[in-house]
Amino acid sequence: MRREVPWLVLVILLGYAKAAGAAQDTRQLVQQAVNIELANGKTDHSHWLYFESDQKKDHSVKQWVAETADGSLKRVVQLDGRTVSPDEQRRRVEAYLADAGAQNKQRKGEQHDDKQAAEMLELLPKAFIWTQEGERGTNTVLHFKPDPGFHPPDMEARVFSAMEGEMLVDKGQHRIASLKGKLIRDVKILGGLLGALEAGGTFDVERRQTGEGVWQITETHVHIRGHALIFHTISEQEDDIKSEFKLLPATVTMREAKGDLIAAHT
């Protein structure tokens, strides 16, 4: 004789199944966005000219930046609140073009940060529990919190996986439009010897489409108490805003980009 499952138990089981299915669908959505970003990172060889305003705790700069296959060429127009004269701007550009050591150092820093960003992207579906919270304009709103079952493989992953926040994903292109997080617990590396970050620190990365199929980081806001070197070119206290994007030739060299860089103005 078949036994009837009590209706309350059935409702509970269906609720769990529905929640598990929704969580899996959300994780798949995150994985899809990550896969698209990683794929575009490998195939996008476009280079851009843009204006950057970068404010750190004890240093600020406003500058034009030209991306090239050999690295970025910069023309500083304001440094720590001081306006840089046109002659000094040109001298700085020429000095950098003649300094292979400085170019190599900057290029290595940029490559390191690109590698770190890709590794952190790959962690998104693994390190967090994701829930879908609705829509905001053309974006899907996703909330994330640390997954207690995740075991960080390295120091960077330990810091990253201690965050909670939200990610916006463009519904049409499945591209990440923003990622905001807050450090919800203290993080110490080797008891604090290699770094220590205090709970409460925040980060906010904003992105937008600058060309066909091309998305760029337009704003980075990091406010973290403590120190743990993850990105070579990003400080623990920083507000960086990029604007005035202009597409450069895909094969542009630093020497070729110099003309566009010098001619650029806001």
Residue, then its C-alpha position, 0 to 999 in steps of 0.5 A: m500500500r502506497r504511503e502518502v507523504p505528509w503535505l508539510v514535508l512535501v512543501i518543504l522538500l519542494g522549497y529546498a529543491k526550488a532554492a537549490g535549482a535557483a542557486q544553481d541557475t544563478r551560479q551558471l549565470v555568473q559562470q557564463a559572465v566570467n567565461i565571456e569576460l575571460a574569452n574577451g580578455k584573450t581576443d580583445h587586442s584593441h588599444w585606447l586613449y583615455f583621460e584618467s584622474d587618480q587620487k590616492k592617499d598621499h598622491s594624485v595625478k591627472q593624465w592622458v593615457a595611450e595604450t599600445a602593444d608595448g605598454s601604456l604611454k602617459r602624459v601627466v597634466q596635473l601632479d599632486g594638485r600642481t599643473v604641469s606645463p606643456d613643455e614639462q609634459r613633453r619632456r616627461v613623455e620623451a624621457y619615458l620613451a627613452d627609458a627602456g627600464a621604466q617601460n619594462k617595469q610598468r609593463k610587468g606591473e600591468q601584466h601582473d595585474d591582468k593575471q591577478a584580475a583573470e584569476m579573481l574572475e575565475l574565483l567568482p563562481k567558486a568562492f561565493i554563494w550567489t543569489q539573484e535579487g532582481e533587475r536594475g535598468t538593463n542589468t541583472v542584480l546578483h548578491f554574493k557572500p562567502d561560501p564556507g565550503f570554499h578553501p582559498p588556494d593562496m593569499e589573494a584568494r583569502v582576501f577576495s573570498a572574505m568579501e560580500g557584495e553585489m555584481l551587476v551583469d548586463k542582460g543583453q551581452h552577459r558582461i559584468a557591469s560592476l562589482k562591489g564588495k565589503l570585507i566582512r572579516d579581518v584577514k591576516i596573512l601568516g599572522g599578519l607578517l605578510g599583510a593584514l586587512e581590517a573588516g569594513g574595507t570596500f571596493d567598487v569596480e565600474r565598467r561600461q561599453t566603449g566600443e563594439g563588444v569592448w567593455q572597459i573599467t571606468e571607475t575603481h574605488v578601493h578603501i581598505r584599512g591595512h596592507a596586503l599587496i595584490f595589485h601592483t598598480i592599485s593602492e589600498q586607498e584609491d579613487d580612479i576614474k577614466s573617461e574620454f575613450k578614443l580607439l587607437p589603431a590595433t598595431v599602434t606603437m608608443r612612438e606612433a601614439k605620441g601624437d594622439l597623446i600630445a594632441a589630446h585635451t579635455 
